[in-house]
Amino acid sequence: LLALEAASQGIDVAVQPANLLRRGMRLIVMDVDSTLIQGEVIEMIAAHAGCEAEVAEVTERAMRGELDFEESLRSRVALLEGVPASALHEVYDSIQLAPGARTMVRTLRRLGYRFAIVSGGFSQITDRRAVELGIHFTRANELEIVDGRLTGRIVGRVVDRAGKARALREFADEIGVDVASTIAIGDGANDVDMLAVAGLGIAFNARSVVREAADASLSVPYLDAVLFLLGVSREEIEAADAADGV
């Protein structure tokens, strides 16, 4: 209720339990499209197939929770059949990170946080982005490529709403932290389970269905605003950057 009222008033509110676990949060799990990065990768790829508008309409409905995510993803990916695999490199090069993304990751890595990206998008994009940013874990869907072209199919199990929550639990187990000591950030309906499982679920410029499920909601376009929710001040960020020559 507070998140909805905050949205209507144009302010951001964060509700966090006042316990020791809050001080022990050490894993952040992020959505990718429209969270870590600006825009939706599948729409960028669809532009190479001449079906961007059609894919964008389905994406928006899926993110609002009006369509089954896996079914909608498979139908959208089918439209990409025949797109050259080289288009993925062009898409990657055109992607813009969310403002503040590098600052957030850099600052929290200094404090010992681990990072994961969990995406309903594609590993051909997310794996490269993880290496670039120094992100520890990734999980995403793999586009099938045969003879240098997309087949319009996905390899293996789809990373859907339940899959994102499952990934968060598995990453937490791997580094030995309780799920109550995790933070999840997302914007779409397929992030809801992940946000609910995490100790702190943050809706980032999200649809109303996501804000309702989250502990905190950010309506500013800057991802490093997450730092302020965690009690890290701008002065501390700037001092640490200056000490490292950033």
URCORNOR-V685437 format. One record per residue. N is the residue number from 1. PSI is psi in whole degrees, -180 to 180 (* if undefined). OMEGA is omega in radians with two decimals (* if undefined). Layout:
# URCORNOR-V685437
N:PSI:OMEGA
N:PSI:OMEGA
This chain:
# URCORNOR-V685437
1:-40:3.12
2:-39:3.14
3:-41:3.13
4:-41:3.12
5:-38:3.11
6:-41:3.13
7:-41:-3.12
8:-29:-3.13
9:-8:-3.14
10:29:3.10
11:166:3.12
12:135:-3.12
13:137:3.09
14:129:3.10
15:118:-3.12
16:144:3.10
17:139:3.14
18:73:3.13
19:177:-3.08
20:-28:-3.13
21:-31:3.13
22:-34:3.13
23:-14:-3.07
24:11:-3.11
25:126:-3.03
26:8:3.09
27:126:3.08
28:126:-3.14
29:122:-3.04
30:142:2.84
31:166:-3.10
32:-67:-3.06
33:128:3.14
34:15:3.03
35:-77:3.07
36:-35:3.12
37:164:3.07
38:131:3.09
39:-180:-3.09
40:121:-3.06
41:-40:-3.08
42:-32:3.10
43:-35:3.10
44:-40:3.09
45:-40:-3.12
46:-27:3.10
47:-30:3.11
48:-18:3.12
49:-1:3.13
50:24:-3.11
51:32:-3.06
52:-45:-3.09
53:-42:3.14
54:-44:3.13
55:-41:-3.12
56:-39:3.13
57:-44:3.14
58:-40:3.11
59:-47:-3.12
60:-42:3.13
61:-38:3.13
62:-41:-3.12
63:-25:3.05
64:-7:3.13
65:16:-3.11
66:-17:-3.11
67:151:3.00
68:128:-3.01
69:-47:-3.09
70:-45:3.14
71:-44:-3.12
72:-37:3.14
73:-46:-3.13
74:-37:3.14
75:-36:3.12
76:-42:-3.14
77:-34:3.12
78:-31:-3.14
79:-13:-3.10
80:1:-3.12
81:132:3.09
82:-10:3.11
83:132:3.12
84:140:3.12
85:-26:3.11
86:-23:3.12
87:-28:3.13
88:-36:3.10
89:-40:3.11
90:-41:3.12
91:-45:-3.13
92:-45:-3.10
93:-23:-3.11
94:-10:-3.06
95:137:3.06
96:129:3.04
97:154:3.01
98:140:3.09
99:133:3.12
100:-4:-3.10
101:-47:-3.13
102:-41:3.13
103:-44:-3.14
104:-50:-3.10
105:-46:-3.11
106:-45:-3.08
107:-46:-3.08
108:-27:3.01
109:-38:3.08
110:-34:-3.10
111:4:3.05
112:9:3.11
113:149:2.94
114:151:-3.11
115:146:3.01
116:145:2.95
117:131:-3.12
118:118:-2.93
119:142:2.93
120:3:3.07
121:-140:-2.87
122:136:-3.07
123:-29:3.13
124:-23:3.09
125:-48:-3.00
126:-35:-3.13
127:-42:3.10
128:-41:-3.12
129:-38:3.14
130:-43:3.12
131:-43:-3.11
132:-41:-3.05
133:-10:-3.08
134:35:3.12
135:138:-2.93
136:-36:-3.05
137:147:3.05
138:151:2.96
139:129:-3.12
140:176:3.11
141:149:3.13
142:122:3.06
143:134:3.09
144:132:3.13
145:126:3.10
146:130:3.14
147:39:3.04
148:11:3.13
149:152:3.06
150:139:-3.13
151:-11:-3.05
152:14:-3.14
153:162:3.10
154:140:3.11
155:126:3.05
156:-163:-3.04
157:138:3.14
158:136:3.02
159:101:-3.10
160:-162:-3.10
161:-50:3.12
162:-35:-3.13
163:-33:3.10
164:-44:3.11
165:-39:3.12
166:-41:3.13
167:-42:3.12
168:-46:3.13
169:-42:-3.10
170:-40:3.11
171:-40:3.11
172:-43:3.10
173:-40:-3.07
174:-37:3.14
175:0:3.03
176:37:3.05
177:152:3.07
178:147:3.11
179:-24:3.09
180:-13:3.11
181:21:3.13
182:158:3.07
183:135:3.08
184:142:-3.13
185:129:3.13
186:173:-3.07
187:-16:-3.01
188:171:-3.10
189:-29:3.14
190:-1:3.05
191:-8:-2.97
192:-46:-3.12
193:-40:3.12
194:-43:3.12
195:-36:-3.12
196:-36:-3.11
197:-38:-3.05
198:157:3.06
199:-34:3.07
200:113:3.11
201:123:-3.07
202:120:3.04
203:122:-3.05
204:108:-3.09
205:52:-2.88
206:166:3.01
207:160:-3.06
208:-37:-3.12
209:-28:3.12
210:-42:3.11
211:-37:3.14
212:-31:-3.08
213:-12:-3.00
214:158:3.04
215:-30:-3.10
216:153:-3.13
217:129:3.08
218:130:-3.13
219:4:3.07
220:155:-3.08
221:8:-3.03
222:117:-3.07
223:-26:3.13
224:-3:2.99
225:-22:3.06
226:-34:-3.13
227:-38:-3.10
228:-32:3.05
229:-28:-3.11
230:5:3.06
231:16:3.10
232:124:-3.06
233:160:3.09
234:-39:-3.13
235:-39:3.12
236:-39:3.11
237:-48:-3.10
238:-38:3.13
239:-41:3.12
240:-40:3.10
241:-44:-3.12
242:-39:3.14
243:-31:3.13
244:3:3.12
245:25:3.13
246:*:*
